[in-house]
Amino acid sequence: MKDYMIRGIDRLGKLRVFVARSTDLVEEARKIHNASPTATAALGRTLTAGAIMGAMMKNKDDLLTLKISGDGPLGKILVVANNNGQVKGEVDFPMADLPSRSDGKLDVGTLVGKNGTVTSIMDLGLKDPYVGQSSLVSGEIAEDIANLYVTSDQTPTAVSLGVLVDKDISCRAAGGYIIQLMPGITDDEIDIIEETLSNMEPMSTMINKGLTPEEIAKKLLYKFDIEILDRLDLEYHCDCSRERIEKVIVSLGKKEIQDIIEEDGQAEVVCHFCNTKYQFNKEDLTILLLTIQ
C-alpha cells in the first residue's frame, strides 16, 4: 500500500477528518538522517502531522513550516510541507536516543523535551505569513499539535500520530489522524467521539494491521455519516537543487566568497533535508563571484 491521506467531512457539517498512512515517507526520512529508533518516532510523527496540515492549505504555492523546539537531547524538529502531499524534515541530533519507557514504548516525550514551543508558519502568498505558536504539553507531538490548534485557532481538535519501529530499526508502520469539530456539533456527540477515541487501538497498530485510511476513518467516526472528499498521495520530497544552492552562496557576498576561494579553493554544501552534497570548485566559485554586481 502506498502512502496517502484522505479528507472527509460529516454530511451535516459537524466535523472534518484527515487520516494518513505515512510508513514509506517516514522510512525514507529515517534512512536519509540515519535516525535512532526514538528520533525516527519523533520525526515521523511530526512529518505525518506536517503532511496533513499542509494538505489543509488551499493553493499549490502555499507552504507550511512546522517547528518543535524542546529542551530534550533531540534538539529542534523542522518539517516543511506543501498542499500536494510532499513533505521533508530534519532534526538537530538524529542519532540521539533514550531507553524505552517502563511500558515498553519509545520515550519520545523525554527525547523531545517538555519545555519549549511548537510553531506553525503558513506562507499563503500574502504580505506576512500566518504564525501560530503554543507551549509544548508533553513532547509526544500529537498532544502538542492538538494544543496548537486550540490555542492559535480556537478549534477543538483531536490528534493521533504513531510510528512503529521494527527490530531492524526500520519504520514498520506510521500514520496519523486529525479530527476537527465544527460549531454545530452537540455535547452528546462530542462525548461519543471522546469515548470512541479512548477505546481505539494505537494509530501505528491499525496501520500495521493493514487498515486503510478509509477504514480507520470509518472506525473513528462510525456514529457519523462521513463523506470522503478526496485522496492525496504522500511522499518525502526535497526540492533542493544546485541552482538554489548557488543562490545561497551568492547571498554570502563578494568578500565571503573571495575568502573561500583564497583559503580553501572549493566549497561543499550539504542539504539538511536530504543530505545531498553539492560541490563547487574554484572555477565554479569564481563564476558565481562575477555574477554579483
Secondary structure, 3 states (H helix, E strand, C coil): CCCEEEEEEECCCCEEEEEEECHHHHHHHHHHHCCCHHHHHHHHHHHHHHHHHHHCCCCCCCEEEEEEEECCCCCEEEEEEECCCEEEEEECCCCCCCCCCCCCCCCHHHHHCCCEEEEEEEECCCCCCEEEEEECCCCCCHHHHHHHHHHHHCCCEEEEEEEEECCCCCEEEEEEEEEEECCCCCHHHHHHHHHHHHCCCCHHHHHHCCCCHHHHHHHHCCCCCEEEEEEEECEECCCCCHHHHHHHHHCCCHHHHHHHHHHCCEEEEECCCCCCEEEEEHHHHHHHHHCCC
